[in-house]
Amino acid sequence: MSNRTFTMIKPDATEKGFTGAILAKINAAGFRIVAMKMIQLSKEKAGQFYEVHKERPFYGELVDFMSRSPITAAILEKDNAVEDFRKLIGATNPANAEEGTIRKLYAANVGENAVHGSDSDENAKIEADFFFSKLEQF
């Protein structure tokens, strides 16, 4: 079990001005931010990040969405980071998310669900390394 996970505050939450509130919830839940940056993904970079979904019917729409405006990428640290963060963000569909979770509070729907959270320790490392060099991880 790793003590790090990766997150992105997605374009929909950025556009609505929820970045600060989401970061405050992350801090209040005991996570320490060990790397963070706001960037605009190109379609090429968004496509590379979501390459695992390339054959899925929603891939093109996902790439368009993730490249339409800035995201905030961050590496978070806490004991049991991946599992605890998945609980904090809530179900992918905000209608099914528990009260008080990030997606219940800030997501509009399944497609625009405010935040990404790694689903495993292995993917957390892969995703963190996609966005941050070793010099940017503290």
ROSE-4610 file (N, C-alpha, C; in Angstrom, 1 decimal, always signed):
// ROSE-4610
residu = [M/M/M/S/S/S/N/N/N/R/R/R/T/T/T/F/F/F/T/T/T/M/M/M/I/I/I/K/K/K/P/P/P/D/D/D/A/A/A/T/T/T/E/E/E/K/K/K/G/G/G/F/F/F/T/T/T/G/G/G/A/A/A/I/I/I/L/L/L/A/A/A/K/K/K/I/I/I/N/N/N/A/A/A/A/A/A/G/G/G/F/F/F/R/R/R/I/I/I/V/V/V/A/A/A/M/M/M/K/K/K/M/M/M/I/I/I/Q/Q/Q/L/L/L/S/S/S/K/K/K/E/E/E/K/K/K/A/A/A/G/G/G/Q/Q/Q/F/F/F/Y/Y/Y/E/E/E/V/V/V/H/H/H/K/K/K/E/E/E/R/R/R/P/P/P/F/F/F/Y/Y/Y/G/G/G/E/E/E/L/L/L/V/V/V/D/D/D/F/F/F/M/M/M/S/S/S/R/R/R/S/S/S/P/P/P/I/I/I/T/T/T/A/A/A/A/A/A/I/I/I/L/L/L/E/E/E/K/K/K/D/D/D/N/N/N/A/A/A/V/V/V/E/E/E/D/D/D/F/F/F/R/R/R/K/K/K/L/L/L/I/I/I/G/G/G/A/A/A/T/T/T/N/N/N/P/P/P/A/A/A/N/N/N/A/A/A/E/E/E/E/E/E/G/G/G/T/T/T/I/I/I/R/R/R/K/K/K/L/L/L/Y/Y/Y/A/A/A/A/A/A/N/N/N/V/V/V/G/G/G/E/E/E/N/N/N/A/A/A/V/V/V/H/H/H/G/G/G/S/S/S/D/D/D/S/S/S/D/D/D/E/E/E/N/N/N/A/A/A/K/K/K/I/I/I/E/E/E/A/A/A/D/D/D/F/F/F/F/F/F/F/F/F/S/S/S/K/K/K/L/L/L/E/E/E/Q/Q/Q/F/F/F]
num = [1/1/1/2/2/2/3/3/3/4/4/4/5/5/5/6/6/6/7/7/7/8/8/8/9/9/9/10/10/10/11/11/11/12/12/12/13/13/13/14/14/14/15/15/15/16/16/16/17/17/17/18/18/18/19/19/19/20/20/20/21/21/21/22/22/22/23/23/23/24/24/24/25/25/25/26/26/26/27/27/27/28/28/28/29/29/29/30/30/30/31/31/31/32/32/32/33/33/33/34/34/34/35/35/35/36/36/36/37/37/37/38/38/38/39/39/39/40/40/40/41/41/41/42/42/42/43/43/43/44/44/44/45/45/45/46/46/46/47/47/47/48/48/48/49/49/49/50/50/50/51/51/51/52/52/52/53/53/53/54/54/54/55/55/55/56/56/56/57/57/57/58/58/58/59/59/59/60/60/60/61/61/61/62/62/62/63/63/63/64/64/64/65/65/65/66/66/66/67/67/67/68/68/68/69/69/69/70/70/70/71/71/71/72/72/72/73/73/73/74/74/74/75/75/75/76/76/76/77/77/77/78/78/78/79/79/79/80/80/80/81/81/81/82/82/82/83/83/83/84/84/84/85/85/85/86/86/86/87/87/87/88/88/88/89/89/89/90/90/90/91/91/91/92/92/92/93/93/93/94/94/94/95/95/95/96/96/96/97/97/97/98/98/98/99/99/99/100/100/100/101/101/101/102/102/102/103/103/103/104/104/104/105/105/105/106/106/106/107/107/107/108/108/108/109/109/109/110/110/110/111/111/111/112/112/112/113/113/113/114/114/114/115/115/115/116/116/116/117/117/117/118/118/118/119/119/119/120/120/120/121/121/121/122/122/122/123/123/123/124/124/124/125/125/125/126/126/126/127/127/127/128/128/128/129/129/129/130/130/130/131/131/131/132/132/132/133/133/133/134/134/134/135/135/135/136/136/136/137/137/137/138/138/138]
x = [+0.8/+0.0/+0.9/+0.6/+1.3/+0.7/+1.4/+0.8/+0.7/+0.7/+0.5/-0.6/-1.3/-2.3/-2.2/-2.9/-2.9/-4.3/-4.5/-5.8/-5.6/-6.8/-6.9/-8.2/-8.2/-9.5/-9.7/-10.9/-11.2/-11.7/-11.8/-12.2/-13.5/-14.5/-15.8/-15.7/-15.0/-14.8/-14.0/-13.0/-12.1/-13.0/-13.8/-14.6/-15.6/-16.1/-17.1/-16.5/-15.1/-14.5/-14.4/-14.5/-14.5/-13.1/-12.0/-10.7/-10.3/-10.5/-10.1/-10.9/-12.2/-13.0/-12.7/-12.4/-12.0/-10.6/-9.7/-8.4/-8.6/-9.5/-9.7/-10.3/-11.2/-11.7/-10.6/-9.7/-8.6/-7.7/-7.4/-6.6/-7.3/-8.5/-9.3/-9.4/-9.3/-9.4/-8.0/-7.0/-5.7/-4.7/-5.0/-4.0/-3.0/-1.8/-0.7/-0.4/-0.4/-0.1/+1.4/+1.9/+3.4/+3.8/+2.9/+3.1/+1.8/+1.9/+0.6/+1.0/+0.1/+0.2/-1.1/-1.3/-2.5/-1.9/-2.5/-2.1/-3.3/-3.1/-4.0/-3.5/-4.3/-3.9/-4.2/-3.3/-3.6/-4.4/-5.0/-5.8/-4.8/-3.6/-2.6/-2.3/-2.0/-1.7/-2.9/-4.1/-5.2/-5.5/-5.2/-5.3/-4.3/-3.1/-2.1/-2.5/-3.0/-3.3/-4.5/-5.4/-6.6/-6.5/-5.3/-5.1/-5.7/-5.8/-6.4/-7.9/-8.5/-9.9/-10.1/-9.0/-9.0/-10.0/-10.3/-11.3/-12.7/-12.9/-14.2/-15.0/-16.3/-17.0/-17.0/-16.7/-16.6/-15.2/-14.2/-12.9/-12.7/-13.3/-13.1/-13.8/-14.9/-15.6/-14.8/-14.2/-13.4/-12.2/-11.5/-10.3/-10.7/-11.8/-12.3/-12.6/-13.3/-13.6/-12.3/-11.4/-10.2/-9.3/-9.4/-8.5/-9.2/-10.5/-11.2/-10.8/-10.3/-9.9/-8.9/-8.3/-7.2/-7.7/-6.8/-7.0/-5.9/-6.2/-5.2/-4.8/-3.5/-3.0/-2.3/-2.4/-1.7/-1.4/-0.3/+0.0/-0.3/-1.0/-1.4/-0.8/-0.5/+0.1/-0.7/-0.9/-1.6/-1.5/-1.6/-1.7/-2.9/-2.8/-4.0/-4.5/-3.7/-4.1/-5.1/-4.8/-5.7/-7.1/-7.3/-8.6/-9.3/-8.6/-9.2/-9.6/-8.8/-9.2/-10.4/-10.5/-11.7/-12.9/-12.8/-14.0/-14.3/-13.3/-13.5/-14.2/-13.8/-14.4/-15.8/-16.1/-17.4/-17.6/-18.7/-19.0/-18.9/-18.5/-18.3/-19.6/-20.7/-22.0/-22.4/-22.4/-22.6/-24.0/-25.0/-26.3/-26.2/-25.2/-25.0/-23.9/-23.3/-22.3/-22.8/-22.1/-22.5/-22.5/-23.4/-23.4/-22.0/-21.6/-20.4/-19.2/-19.3/-18.2/-18.0/-16.8/-16.4/-17.4/-17.6/-18.5/-20.0/-20.4/-21.8/-21.9/-20.9/-20.9/-20.6/-19.7/-19.2/-19.4/-19.9/-20.0/-21.4/-21.5/-22.8/-23.4/-22.5/-23.0/-21.9/-22.2/-21.1/-20.0/-20.3/-19.2/-18.5/-19.1/-18.5/-18.5/-17.6/-17.6/-16.6/-16.1/-15.3/-13.8/-13.6/-12.3/-12.0/-10.7/-10.2/-9.4/-9.5/-8.7/-8.2/-6.9/-6.3/-7.1/-7.2/-7.9/-7.0/-5.7/-4.8/-3.5/-2.7/-1.3/-0.5/-0.6/+0.2/-0.2/-1.5/-2.0/-1.6/-1.7/-1.3/+0.1/+1.0/+2.4/+2.5/+1.9/+1.9/+1.4/+0.2/-0.4/+0.4/+0.9/+1.7/+3.0/+3.6/+4.8/+4.5/+3.3/+2.8/+2.8/+2.4/+2.3/+3.5/+4.3/+5.3/+6.6/+7.7/+9.1/+9.4/+10.5/+11.0/+11.4/+11.8/+12.2/+11.0/+9.8/+8.6/+7.8/+8.3/+7.6/+8.4/+7.7/+8.4/+7.9]
y = [-1.2/+0.0/+1.2/+2.1/+3.4/+4.5/+5.5/+6.6/+7.8/+7.6/+8.7/+8.3/+9.3/+9.2/+10.4/+10.3/+11.4/+11.8/+13.1/+13.7/+14.8/+15.0/+16.2/+16.8/+18.1/+18.9/+19.2/+18.7/+18.7/+20.0/+20.2/+21.4/+22.0/+21.1/+21.6/+22.3/+21.7/+22.3/+23.6/+23.6/+24.8/+25.9/+25.6/+26.7/+27.3/+26.5/+27.0/+27.6/+27.6/+28.3/+27.4/+26.1/+25.2/+24.8/+25.2/+24.6/+24.9/+26.1/+26.4/+25.6/+25.5/+24.7/+23.2/+22.7/+21.3/+21.1/+22.0/+21.8/+22.0/+22.8/+23.0/+21.7/+21.0/+19.7/+18.7/+18.7/+17.7/+17.9/+19.2/+19.5/+19.1/+19.5/+19.2/+17.7/+16.9/+15.4/+14.8/+15.7/+15.2/+14.9/+15.2/+15.0/+16.1/+15.8/+16.8/+16.8/+18.0/+18.2/+18.2/+17.2/+17.1/+17.6/+17.8/+18.4/+18.9/+20.1/+20.6/+21.6/+21.6/+22.6/+22.7/+23.9/+24.1/+24.2/+23.4/+23.3/+23.2/+23.5/+23.3/+22.1/+21.0/+19.8/+20.0/+19.7/+19.6/+18.4/+18.3/+17.1/+15.9/+16.1/+15.1/+14.5/+15.4/+15.0/+14.3/+14.9/+14.3/+12.9/+12.8/+11.5/+10.5/+10.9/+10.0/+9.6/+10.5/+10.2/+9.1/+9.3/+8.4/+7.3/+7.0/+6.0/+4.7/+4.3/+3.1/+3.0/+4.1/+4.1/+4.3/+4.3/+4.6/+3.9/+2.7/+1.9/+2.1/+2.8/+3.0/+4.1/+4.0/+5.0/+6.4/+6.6/+8.0/+8.6/+7.9/+8.4/+9.8/+10.0/+11.4/+12.5/+12.2/+13.2/+13.5/+12.4/+12.6/+13.5/+13.2/+14.0/+15.5/+15.7/+17.1/+17.8/+17.1/+17.6/+18.0/+17.1/+17.3/+18.3/+18.7/+19.7/+21.0/+21.2/+22.4/+23.6/+23.3/+24.4/+23.8/+24.6/+24.1/+23.1/+22.3/+21.3/+21.7/+21.2/+21.2/+19.8/+19.5/+18.1/+18.2/+17.1/+17.1/+15.7/+15.6/+14.4/+14.6/+13.7/+13.8/+12.7/+13.0/+12.1/+11.9/+10.7/+10.4/+8.9/+8.3/+6.9/+6.4/+5.3/+4.7/+5.7/+6.4/+7.5/+7.2/+6.1/+5.8/+5.6/+4.6/+4.3/+5.4/+6.2/+7.3/+8.4/+8.6/+9.7/+9.2/+8.0/+7.5/+7.7/+7.5/+7.7/+9.2/+10.1/+11.5/+12.0/+11.5/+12.1/+11.5/+10.3/+9.7/+9.0/+8.5/+7.7/+8.6/+7.9/+8.6/+9.4/+8.8/+9.5/+10.2/+11.6/+12.4/+12.1/+11.6/+11.3/+10.1/+9.3/+8.1/+8.4/+9.5/+9.8/+10.1/+9.8/+10.1/+11.6/+12.0/+13.4/+13.8/+15.0/+15.6/+15.2/+14.3/+14.0/+15.1/+15.1/+16.2/+16.1/+14.9/+14.8/+15.2/+14.8/+15.2/+16.7/+17.4/+18.8/+19.6/+19.1/+19.9/+19.4/+18.1/+17.5/+17.7/+17.8/+18.0/+16.7/+15.8/+14.5/+13.5/+12.3/+11.3/+11.8/+12.5/+13.0/+14.2/+15.1/+16.2/+16.1/+15.2/+14.8/+15.4/+16.6/+17.5/+17.1/+15.8/+15.4/+14.0/+13.7/+12.4/+11.9/+10.6/+10.1/+8.7/+8.4/+7.2/+6.0/+4.9/+3.7/+2.6/+2.8/+1.8/+2.5/+1.9/+2.4/+2.5/+1.4/+1.4/+2.5/+2.7/+3.8/+5.2/+5.3/+6.6/+7.0/+6.0/+6.3/+6.7/+5.9/+6.1/+7.5/+7.8/+9.1/+10.3/+10.1/+11.2/+11.4/+10.4/+10.5/+11.1/+10.9/+11.5/+13.0/+13.6/+15.0/+15.7/+15.0/+15.6/+14.9/+15.6/+15.1/+14.8/+14.0/+13.7/+15.0/+16.0/+17.3/+18.1/+17.7/+18.4/+17.7/+16.5/+15.7/+15.8/+16.3/+16.5/+15.6]
z = [+0.0/+0.0/+0.0/-0.9/-1.0/-0.2/+0.1/+0.8/-0.1/-1.4/-2.4/-3.4/-3.8/-4.9/-5.8/-6.9/-7.9/-8.1/-8.3/-8.6/-9.7/-10.4/-11.3/-10.9/-10.8/-10.8/-12.2/-12.7/-14.1/-14.6/-16.0/-16.6/-16.1/-15.9/-15.4/-14.1/-13.1/-11.8/-11.9/-12.7/-12.9/-13.5/-14.5/-15.1/-14.1/-13.2/-12.3/-11.0/-11.0/-9.8/-8.6/-8.7/-7.5/-7.1/-7.8/-7.5/-6.0/-5.5/-4.1/-3.1/-3.3/-2.4/-2.4/-3.6/-3.7/-3.0/-3.2/-2.5/-1.0/-0.5/+0.9/+1.5/+0.8/+1.2/+1.3/+0.3/+0.3/+1.5/+1.8/+3.0/+4.3/+4.4/+5.6/+5.8/+4.8/+4.9/+5.3/+5.5/+6.0/+4.9/+3.7/+2.6/+2.6/+2.3/+2.1/+0.6/+0.0/-1.4/-1.5/-2.3/-2.5/-3.9/-4.7/-6.1/-6.6/-7.3/-7.8/-9.0/-10.0/-11.1/-11.8/-12.3/-13.2/-14.6/-15.5/-16.9/-17.8/-19.1/-20.1/-20.9/-20.9/-21.7/-23.2/-24.0/-25.5/-25.7/-26.9/-27.2/-27.3/-27.7/-27.8/-26.4/-25.5/-24.1/-23.4/-23.6/-23.0/-23.6/-24.9/-25.5/-25.0/-24.7/-24.2/-22.8/-22.0/-20.6/-20.5/-21.4/-21.5/-22.5/-23.0/-24.0/-23.7/-22.4/-22.0/-22.4/-22.7/-23.1/-24.7/-25.4/-26.8/-27.6/-27.3/-28.1/-27.6/-26.5/-26.0/-26.7/-26.8/-27.6/-27.1/-25.8/-25.2/-25.3/-25.9/-25.9/-26.5/-27.7/-28.3/-27.5/-27.0/-26.1/-24.9/-24.3/-23.1/-23.4/-24.5/-24.9/-25.1/-25.8/-26.0/-24.7/-23.8/-22.5/-21.7/-21.6/-20.8/-21.4/-22.6/-23.2/-23.4/-23.0/-23.3/-22.4/-21.2/-20.3/-19.3/-18.4/-17.5/-16.5/-16.1/-15.0/-13.9/-12.7/-11.7/-11.4/-11.6/-11.3/-9.9/-9.1/-7.8/-7.4/-6.7/-6.0/-4.5/-3.9/-2.5/-1.7/-0.4/+0.5/+1.7/+2.2/+3.4/+3.5/+4.7/+4.9/+4.2/+3.5/+2.7/+1.7/+1.0/+0.2/-0.9/-1.7/-2.8/-2.3/-1.4/-0.9/-0.2/+0.7/+1.4/+0.4/-0.6/-1.6/-2.4/-2.8/-3.5/-2.7/-1.4/-0.5/-0.5/-0.4/-0.4/-1.6/-2.8/-4.0/-4.3/-3.9/-4.1/-5.4/-5.7/-6.9/-8.1/-9.2/-10.5/-10.9/-10.7/-10.9/-9.7/-9.7/-8.5/-7.9/-8.7/-8.2/-7.2/-7.4/-6.5/-5.4/-5.4/-4.4/-3.1/-2.0/-0.7/-0.4/+0.5/+0.9/+1.4/+1.1/+1.6/+0.7/-0.2/-1.1/-2.1/-2.7/-3.6/-4.8/-5.3/-6.5/-6.2/-5.0/-4.6/-4.6/-4.1/-3.9/-5.2/-6.1/-7.2/-8.6/-8.7/-10.1/-10.6/-11.9/-12.6/-13.0/-13.5/-14.0/-14.2/-14.8/-14.9/-15.8/-16.9/-17.8/-17.2/-16.5/-15.9/-14.4/-13.9/-12.5/-11.6/-12.0/-11.2/-10.9/-10.6/-10.1/-10.5/-10.8/-11.0/-9.8/-9.5/-8.4/-8.9/-8.7/-9.1/-8.4/-9.2/-8.7/-8.1/-8.1/-7.5/-7.3/-6.4/-6.1/-7.4/-8.2/-9.5/-10.4/-10.6/-11.5/-10.9/-9.6/-8.9/-9.3/-9.3/-9.7/-11.2/-12.0/-13.5/-13.8/-13.2/-13.5/-12.9/-11.7/-11.2/-12.0/-12.5/-13.3/-14.7/-15.2/-16.4/-16.4/-15.2/-15.1/-14.4/-13.6/-12.8/-13.0/-13.2/-13.2/-11.7/-11.5/-10.2/-9.4/-10.2/-9.5/-9.0/-9.5/-9.1/-8.0/-7.6/-6.6/-5.3/-4.2/-2.9/-1.8]
